[in-house]
Amino acid sequence: MWRATSVEAGAGSLRALPPFFSLYIHVPLCRSLCPYCHFYRIPPRPGDEERYLKALCLEASALGPKAPGPVRTIYVGGGTPSLLPSSFYIRLFSNLRDLFVLEDLKETTVEVDARITKDELFGLADAGFDRVSIGIKSFQKDSLKKLGVRHDNEKSPAVAGWARDAGFSSVGIDLLYGFEGQKMRDLITDLETGLAVKPDHISMYALQECEEQGPRELDPDITAQMFRESRRVLTAGGFCQYEICNFARPGHISLQNLNYWMDGDYFGLGPSSHSALTLGGSRRRWANKNDLDAYLNNPVNVREELSVEDSKESPAEALILALRLASGVDSEAFALRYGTDPRKLLGSSLAEFRDLGLLRSSSRKIRLTTRGMLLSNEVFERIL
Ligand code: SF4
């Protein structure tokens, strides 16, 4: 299998692993709407499944001829993609096979929630997914309550094992931290339980406040301690941090996400999905509106153009994406691709960031320090 086998070889260098072409499919359905969630999602409605499949296929046929090459990775995210049956994905993939080159797929991921059944996991593996990302959030009832999540999590520890039994070659989980009421001890219990279920990939997301009524963020200093503690526990457990929020065992980096951070091309299908494509020297970015009904009515007419830029003239966004990677930006490879040395792009901010302990740079590499990762939003805003 073509996999990034180490952080340096896979995640760090724009030269080591060239960007490729990916598909993202958004499933905007959730059984209950978590009050901290920033994603576009609605409760399932009878009759939408068939219409949604039709709409996705229509959008795919409009985009297929514009594909810049074979699809290397597919990611179905949400929302809760596991709310749709495996037959939905069998039909969708069969359609995509007629529109895109899928013969050399390296990774096909599906996001599921922790209430999925064993049979549903077997169905998704049979439909062609080889990687699963399980939205755990927390293994503890009390923590879920603090997050405003209404369902229980009794099955959560078993789901990763079922995914292995079903044949997924890579199993990921995600956990939330930094929410009011959470103690360091709670976080460590989640990390230890997470390690005990033996996943290949763990995403650690700090809560970002969303709704008025939703859970509040913890004091940033405590969240920073939790970030450091998560890294310590996961590193000791055999995981390598390859991106600000993401940790993997060797060979299990998420290639789909890696392609975003390497500023690769991707088409997003479904409401609220984003796309980026370099064509004829221009870098185009667009997004579909957050509106399922508009999408069902006319899936090829819900796009909002975000930007059209000369692909060599606006590398700031590419620099921000690449800086998310733990191994940083390879200055030479970046300059070759974008025609600008990233140090020149950073200008006087480089020395300032270095003095503030946010960035580290050598003749070859620029990377965020731990402090820089904690304050990455501020660093990125400044670069833009
Ligand atoms: S299940 Fe996931 S996508 Fe759905 S509302 Fe909760 S956090 Fe958001």
Residues whose N, C-alpha, C, O or C-beta is under 5 A from the ligand:
A	BS01	SF4	C30 S32 L33 C34 C37 F39 R41 G78 G79
